[in-house]
Amino acid sequence: MEDDEEIPQLVDAGGANIARDAQPTTVPLTIICGFLGAGKSTLVKRILSERHGYKIAVIMNEFGDTADIEAKTINVTSTGDTAQQSEEFLELANGCLCCSIKDSGIAAIEKLMQRKGAFDHIVLETTGLADPGPIASLFWQNEEYAMGLGEDIHLDGVVCVVDAVFGRQQMEEDHIDDGIGESLRQIAGSDVILLNKVDLVGATDIEETEEVIRKINPAATIYQTVQAGIDLKNIMGINAYSSRLISQGSAPLHLHMHGDDHSHSHEDRGPTHYEIRGITSMQIVCPPLGPLQFENLDEWIRTVLWESRVPGENDNSSELEILRCKGLFATKGGDLYVLQGVRSLYEIVKVEGEGEEESTGLPGVGKIVFIGKGLGERVRRSLHEILRS
Ligand SMILES: Nc1nc2c(ncn2[C@@H]2O[C@H](COP(=O)(O)OP(=O)(O)OP(=O)(O)O)[C@@H](O)[C@H]2O)c(=O)[nH]1
């Protein structure tokens, strides 16, 4: 790569800035993924052109047709022969910085972070075929990363744009050699899903597509959009990987599962164990845990995530693979814990100072959701026994 070490110049384009804490804080990073042609660039254009008052750095793999967005408000600041350069930076009038890079987004982000303090949020748009899981893992709980970029950046959330016209068909047909195609991995690995282009389909189609999405990922929040029209607060600053802010009305976990409003919502949802092309989700109600149950739960998760087998069984030939897990549960002692996991990485974090149900508004009964492959009845029963032993 030529000019690999050249640091992009960030010009103050006059965009309004938000108040920043006196305390040093890390910059949130949002990953945008989505099906080919679903509307990712449309969403990015919206972020880049809206007068939201934030200085947002958007990183794209390729500019493609995005280079002509709001042409009048964009100044191309790259120097030299752009055809020879593998990266390019654009300054926008609203304070956004647009960065295109052909290879790893990490290199671009490292350069951006040398301009620390110059922006409030980073948006990373992946290509239509990208699986967001490995990218999310890079930014979350990666020890090497934590000692480097992790000091400056934290993963805020993964947003997936789904095509309301072709999305359902794509999900149903998406079946590659290992049984989980990219579109399913994208849905499984996302915290927020924009069901875009709803202007082109009827209400029944929308409902059916949403149903398929919920079957794959019951933990994600779904918004129906036209031209990726979404209030940015619904996709940025969502703290999907945080154990903080739980009592501040911005619950990070989106643990409201489909069907929560129903009277049976405090029951395990065995029958709602879905299977689409090898990918399944399992959500389980978690009663307040004693110390032994807590320890057993931790061991259970470790075994399932790291050894791809159910504790007590030696057979790991069942293709057990966890792509994402989330949970919120209480101990009998009144403490609240959050579980977050991306692939084999996970953490269980105590929610500091928020043990009282009254203060959090959270139910005494917790929930844990796993999304992945091979989550059969056997796995559900095993976890159920651990939690109620
Ligand atoms: N009717 C309609 N068209 C839309 C909507 N959103 C996006 N489009 C159009 O769909 C086409 C694809 O949108 P893009 O934003 O380029 O999609 P993308 O996901 O970035 O595409 P790739 O990068 O190729 O994967 C464009 O022509 C958009 O104008 C929508 O809500 N309704």
The ligand as a Gaussian input file, in Angstrom:
#p B3LYP/6-31G(d) Opt

LIG

0 1
 N      -37.484000       1.946000      -3.214000
 C      -36.464000       2.020000      -2.370000
 N      -35.202000       2.000000      -2.839000
 C      -34.183000       2.078000      -1.964000
 C      -34.412000       2.169000      -0.564000
 N      -33.210000       2.226000       0.041000
 C      -32.277000       2.158000      -0.915000
 N      -32.849000       2.061000      -2.145000
 C      -32.166000       1.936000      -3.432000
 O      -31.597000       0.625000      -3.504000
 C      -30.380000       0.673000      -4.249000
 C      -29.256000       0.026000      -3.427000
 O      -29.025000       0.829000      -2.291000
 P      -27.571000       0.971000      -1.668000
 O      -27.671000       1.900000      -0.516000
 O      -26.564000       1.274000      -2.713000
 O      -27.335000      -0.509000      -1.169000
 P      -26.001000      -1.166000      -0.576000
 O      -26.440000      -2.075000       0.496000
 O      -25.030000      -0.126000      -0.182000
 O      -25.459000      -1.952000      -1.821000
 P      -24.064000      -2.742000      -1.970000
 O      -22.990000      -1.860000      -1.457000
 O      -23.979000      -3.010000      -3.427000
 O      -24.195000      -3.993000      -1.193000
 C      -30.129000       2.120000      -4.570000
 O      -30.556000       2.335000      -5.867000
 C      -30.993000       2.882000      -3.574000
 O      -31.415000       4.122000      -4.055000
 C      -35.774000       2.189000      -0.101000
 O      -36.066000       2.228000       1.103000
 N      -36.734000       2.096000      -1.046000

